[in-house]
Amino acid sequence: MQSDAHRVVVVGGGFGGLFAARTLRRAPVQVTLVDRLNHHLFQPLLYQVATGILSEGEIAPPIRNVLRRQRNLEVELAEVQEFDLERRSVTAARPDGRRFRIPYDSLIVAAGAGQSYFGHDEFSRWAPGMKTINDALELRGRILGAFEMAELEPDAGKRREWLTFAVVGGGPTGVEIAGQIAELSRKVLNDDFREIDPASARVMLFDGGEKVLASFGDRLSDKAARGLERLGVEQHMSSIVTDIDRTGVVVKSGGEEKRFPARTKVWAAGVQASPLARLLAEASGAETDRAGRIAVQSDCTIPSHPEVFAIGDMMSLDGLPGVAEVAMQQGIHASSTIKRRLKGRETSGFRYRDLGSMATISKFRAVVSFKGIRLSGFLGWCAWLFVHLAFLTGFKNRLTTVLGWTMAFIGNGRPERTFTVQQVLSRVAIEQAGGRPFLLSLSGEDDPTEGGEIPRE
């Protein structure tokens, strides 16, 4: 690539950034993709990592490997810290702390979003979200570890706490993780323990709305609710979680508060834009909304800076949903706009093509909404299977994922049930555990960090 080639910097290796980079593979440009992680994450399948169906490698291929054949691209493992829109440069820091500047002619920021606890970040200590590989692995340890703790617990009351799971959020992620925990307890672990009956586990789903999967429409929402009911998932609708601690959750419903004992909690409600959205807004003077998303113009550019694009979950435009399809299409649009500009052609605003919504309820059961078409049950699951295989990156990932699904769906296996001390205690510094036995640390009894702050990743 010539040194005078148009320089494009892409921030973020998620769906938006990856599709933006790929769209430029034959363009006369030099692309630099910057991400603080080395992998692209297929986030919609994180719940399957958390419940032992898939391994992390099957949904998180290395970015360098995915883009290895793109000769006009280089990957920087670094964290972006500053945008200088006047000098047209991005400042980033490598893992060793070294800071460096990357000049650009066009900038595409696709930094995504993280978990939002609606002003109660202290909940994260007891109820991890589902946004990263670390989250999924930690939840795997907590979920599977809960059954191990129940097996060892002589007190019936505490054993019941260990066998109670609380999921907060009735959207696709919450419905999927609740359904899989129920299937895990009732169909996978039934012969593994001697002192407890895993099938007696209580799985509760809390949401402030009136129905699960409300955005799917009444018909599919009702089907999803019935599917969860058949699995034994308790649905507590119009219920707002007001507090979470080590041994349970406090829920407000109908003007009254009630406490539900539960040792394992999962937070699947709410998202917050990446902090880079705020940095970009401060550098450009653009506005942000309550979720921290930066307002963009119709072509996904920042006001007064047509060379800067903000795409995906970190941007706000015409009420577009925070789903992977929006990020992918905007990534393609941003790069296509750059290519058209280089050829002196006219450009246009972004137009979203709604590819529908889908969520799995249990084995062979899913709900799908697409352009007025409503599918559920086995047909919905087949559509879900096809779409997810189509968007997985790389033949190896598709092949190994199919093998994992075969074991989990045709049989009742969970090939990825290994968990480690580090995964379970990823939010508590290992040295703070003082060499305590693993299960004691997991239980939280005499927690050495009680009353202190938990180191965040």
C-alpha positions, 0 to 999 in steps of 0.5 A: 500500500502506498504511503499516500493512501487514504488512511482509515482508522476503525475503533472497535473489532465488534460487528460494526468495526469488523464489517467496516474493515471488511468492506474496505478490503479492495479499496485504495486505503490503508486501514488500522483497526484498534481494539483493546481485546484481541478477539471479535465477539459474537455476543448473542451466544454468550449465554451458551458459553455461560451455560456450558454449551459452547466454548469461548473460542467458538464465539470469539475468534482472534481479530488478526486471524479473521482479517489475516488475508486483508493486505491493506489492514493492520491491527493494533492491540490498544485502548483508545484514550483520546480523539483530536478531531482538529489534528485528525488523530487518535491517541491510544495506549498499548498493554504495556502502557506506551501511548501513541498517535494514529493519524487518519483521514477518515475515522470510524468509531464502533466501540459498542456498549456495556452493561448498565445497572441504572445507577446501581453499579454496586449490583455488579458485585453480585449480579454479573452482566452478559457483555464479555467473555469474562462475564460469561466465564464468571457466570459459568463458574457461578451457575455450575458452582452453585450446584456444587455448593448445594451438594456440600451444604448440610443446612436445608435453607442454605441449600435452597438458596444455592439452588435458586437463580434470579435473572433480571431482565425479560429481553432476549438475553434474560429469556435465553439465559433463564431457559438454559439454566432451567434446562441445565438443571432439569435435563443435564445435571439430573444424574450427576449429584447424590445429595441434591436433586438439580431438577428442584432448582428454582429459576426466577425471571424479573422484569419491570414490564408486563410481558417477556419479549414485549418488543416481539408482539403479544403473540410471540411474547405469550408463546415465549411465556408459555415456553418458559412456564413449561420449563419451570421458570417463574416469571415475575413481571411488573417487578423492579429490582431495588437491591441485590446482595450476597444472598438474594434480591429485593423486588418492588411490585405493586407498591410493595417490596419483597425479598427473594433468597438467591445465591446466583444472580444474572443481570440482563437489563439495560445497556450503557454506551462505551465511554468512548462515546462521551470522549468523542462527544466532548471532542466534537461538541455533539450531544449524548442521550441518557444511555451515553450514546452520541447523536449522529447525522443521517449518514452516521457522521458527527456534526461538523465532522463528515470524516468521523463516523460513529456506528453501532450501540454507541450512537443514537439515530432515529430510535434505531435498536441496539442490535448487531444488525444495525452495527453491521449495516452501519459499518458497511454504510460508513465504509461504502461512503468513504469509497464513494467519496474517494471516487467523487460520487454522491453519498446518501443517508443510512437506511436500516433494513430490519432483519427481525428479532429472535430468541431461543426459549429452550431446546428446539424452541425459539420465537422469530419476528421478521417483516410481519412473519411470526415463527415459533417452536421448531420452525422458529428454532430452525430459523434461529439456527440458520441465521446464527450459523450464517453470521458466525465468523469462519468455517472452523467456528461454524463446524465446532459450534455445530458439534457443540449444538449437536451434543447439547440439543440432540442429546443432553450434554454440555461439553463446556462445564469446566470452571476455575477459581480465576473465573469464579473470582474474576471480580475479587483479587485472588490474593485477597482470598488469602489462599482460602479453599475455592468453595469457601471463597465461592460461598462468600462466607467471611468474605475478605472483601466484605465492605470493600471495593471489588476491582473491576476489569 
